[in-house]
Amino acid sequence: MKIYINLILASFLLSTSILAQDKEDKDFKLDNVLVVAQQDKQEDRYSLEVSLMQLFNSYDIKTKASLNVIKQGGSPKILLNDSVQKSLKDEGIDTYMLISVRGYDKRFKPSENIKSLEEELEAGHLFPLYRESATSVTFSITFYKDGEPVLYELIRTGTVGSRDAVLKKLMRKLDRSLRRKWL
């Protein structure tokens, strides 16, 4: 009898947490964004940020790439400066989207501990957009509004054969998430 009560209680808690997460996702509406691709290779950052800007612009979301704010070779920590944040806010941008490659070829679970914007910008990201032996790529996406994390999501692309294929599949999946959850 005790096992059944524990099972019912666990089911109730799980369904409640899923409903709370779903409500939390629905509360997030994306109307402006600074796209920050956390890639070591400049060409990967450029490709990812431009692709994301095109996607967001197609939905009339005010968008800016971090490459337009950070000087080439500069540290992304510049985004933490008050003057840079004020300038972005004056342009109507108060939401930051950090996207990075989480890993390859296995199912990753969403992180329970979302880092602050400062910690995330200081973190190193060594994975390139595409790796020859990888069959899939998992991306970590975190949205910050006014410096606080508001949404965290993992997006996994399926079978990939090239860098362009990774970008295409990622944009398709992000388009779906954008229409379903972020608009």
C-alpha positions as CSV (number, residue, x, y, z in Angstrom):
1,M,0.0,0.0,0.0
2,K,2.8,2.4,0.9
3,I,4.4,1.8,-2.5
4,Y,1.2,2.8,-4.3
5,I,0.9,6.0,-2.2
6,N,4.6,6.9,-3.0
7,L,4.0,6.1,-6.7
8,I,0.9,8.4,-6.8
9,L,2.7,11.1,-4.9
10,A,5.7,10.9,-7.3
11,S,3.4,11.0,-10.4
12,F,1.6,14.1,-8.9
13,L,4.9,15.9,-8.3
14,L,6.2,15.1,-11.7
15,S,3.1,16.3,-13.5
16,T,3.0,19.5,-11.4
17,S,6.6,20.3,-12.2
18,I,6.0,19.6,-15.9
19,L,2.9,22.0,-15.9
20,A,4.9,24.6,-14.0
21,Q,7.8,24.4,-16.5
22,D,5.2,24.6,-19.4
23,K,3.7,27.7,-17.8
24,E,7.1,29.2,-17.3
25,D,7.9,28.7,-21.0
26,K,4.6,30.2,-22.1
27,D,5.3,33.4,-20.0
28,F,8.4,34.1,-22.1
29,K,7.7,36.2,-25.2
30,L,10.6,37.1,-27.4
31,D,10.4,40.6,-29.0
32,N,14.1,41.6,-29.0
33,V,17.3,39.8,-28.7
34,L,21.1,40.2,-28.7
35,V,22.4,36.9,-30.2
36,V,25.7,35.7,-28.6
37,A,27.1,32.6,-30.2
38,Q,29.7,31.2,-27.8
39,Q,32.1,29.6,-30.3
40,D,35.9,29.8,-30.4
41,K,36.1,29.9,-34.2
42,Q,35.2,33.3,-35.6
43,E,33.6,31.8,-38.7
44,D,31.3,29.6,-36.5
45,R,30.3,32.6,-34.5
46,Y,29.6,34.6,-37.6
47,S,27.6,31.8,-39.3
48,L,25.5,31.0,-36.2
49,E,24.8,34.7,-35.4
50,V,23.8,35.6,-38.9
51,S,21.6,32.6,-39.3
52,L,19.8,33.4,-36.0
53,M,19.4,37.0,-36.9
54,Q,17.8,36.1,-40.2
55,L,15.4,33.7,-38.5
56,F,14.4,36.3,-35.8
57,N,14.1,39.1,-38.4
58,S,11.7,37.0,-40.4
59,Y,9.4,37.2,-37.3
60,D,9.9,40.9,-36.9
61,I,11.9,40.4,-33.7
62,K,14.4,43.2,-33.1
63,T,17.8,41.6,-33.3
64,K,21.4,42.4,-33.0
65,A,24.5,40.2,-33.2
66,S,27.2,40.3,-30.6
67,L,29.7,40.6,-33.4
68,N,28.4,44.1,-33.9
69,V,29.1,44.9,-30.2
70,I,32.3,43.0,-29.5
71,K,35.4,44.0,-31.4
72,Q,37.0,41.2,-33.3
73,G,39.1,39.2,-30.9
74,G,37.5,41.0,-27.9
75,S,36.1,39.3,-24.9
76,P,32.3,38.7,-24.6
77,K,32.7,40.1,-21.0
78,I,32.4,43.5,-22.6
79,L,28.6,42.8,-22.7
80,L,28.6,43.1,-18.9
81,N,29.7,46.8,-19.0
82,D,27.0,49.2,-17.8
83,S,27.7,51.5,-20.8
84,V,27.2,48.7,-23.3
85,Q,24.1,47.4,-21.6
86,K,22.7,51.0,-21.5
87,S,23.5,51.4,-25.2
88,L,21.7,48.2,-26.0
89,K,18.7,49.1,-23.9
90,D,18.5,52.5,-25.7
91,E,18.3,50.5,-28.9
92,G,15.4,48.5,-27.4
93,I,17.4,45.3,-26.6
94,D,17.1,43.9,-23.1
95,T,17.2,40.1,-23.9
96,Y,20.4,38.2,-24.5
97,M,20.4,34.8,-26.2
98,L,23.5,32.7,-25.5
99,I,23.9,29.7,-27.7
100,S,26.7,27.1,-27.6
101,V,27.5,23.5,-28.5
102,R,26.9,21.3,-25.5
103,G,28.3,18.2,-27.0
104,Y,28.0,15.4,-29.6
105,D,26.4,12.0,-30.1
106,K,24.5,11.5,-26.8
107,R,21.4,12.6,-25.1
108,F,22.1,15.4,-22.6
109,K,19.8,16.3,-19.8
110,P,18.9,19.9,-19.2
111,S,21.0,21.5,-16.5
112,E,19.4,22.0,-13.2
113,N,21.7,24.9,-12.3
114,I,21.5,27.8,-14.8
115,K,24.5,30.0,-14.5
116,S,24.4,33.8,-14.3
117,L,25.0,35.8,-17.4
118,E,28.5,36.8,-16.0
119,E,29.5,33.2,-15.3
120,E,28.2,32.0,-18.7
121,L,30.1,34.8,-20.6
122,E,33.3,33.9,-18.8
123,A,33.0,30.2,-19.4
124,G,35.0,28.7,-22.2
125,H,33.3,26.8,-25.1
126,L,35.7,24.5,-26.9
127,F,33.3,22.6,-29.2
128,P,33.1,23.6,-32.8
129,L,29.8,23.8,-34.7
130,Y,30.6,20.6,-36.6
131,R,33.0,17.7,-35.9
132,E,33.7,15.0,-38.6
133,S,33.0,12.0,-36.4
134,A,29.8,13.4,-34.8
135,T,26.4,12.0,-35.8
136,S,24.5,14.7,-33.9
137,V,25.1,18.0,-32.2
138,T,23.3,19.3,-29.0
139,F,23.0,23.0,-28.5
140,S,22.5,24.8,-25.2
141,I,20.3,27.9,-25.4
142,T,19.8,30.3,-22.5
143,F,17.8,33.5,-22.6
144,Y,18.6,36.3,-20.2
145,K,16.3,39.3,-19.6
146,D,17.7,42.2,-17.6
147,G,20.7,40.0,-16.6
148,E,18.5,37.2,-15.2
149,P,18.0,33.8,-16.8
150,V,14.5,33.4,-18.0
151,L,14.6,30.3,-20.3
152,Y,17.0,27.4,-20.8
153,E,16.6,24.8,-23.5
154,L,18.6,22.1,-25.2
155,I,18.1,21.5,-28.9
156,R,19.6,18.4,-30.6
157,T,20.1,18.1,-34.3
158,G,19.8,14.7,-35.8
159,T,22.2,13.1,-38.2
160,V,24.6,15.6,-39.5
161,G,27.0,15.4,-42.4
162,S,28.5,18.9,-42.7
163,R,28.7,22.2,-41.0
164,D,25.9,23.6,-43.3
165,A,23.7,20.6,-42.4
166,V,24.1,21.4,-38.7
167,L,23.0,25.0,-39.3
168,K,20.1,24.0,-41.4
169,K,18.7,21.5,-38.9
170,L,19.3,23.9,-36.0
171,M,17.4,26.7,-37.8
172,R,14.5,24.3,-38.6
173,K,14.3,23.2,-34.9
174,L,14.7,26.8,-33.6
175,D,12.0,28.0,-36.0
176,R,9.6,25.4,-34.5
177,S,10.5,26.4,-31.0
178,L,10.1,30.0,-31.8
179,R,6.6,29.5,-33.2
180,R,5.5,27.2,-30.4
181,K,7.0,28.7,-27.3
182,W,8.7,32.1,-27.8
183,L,6.2,34.2,-29.7
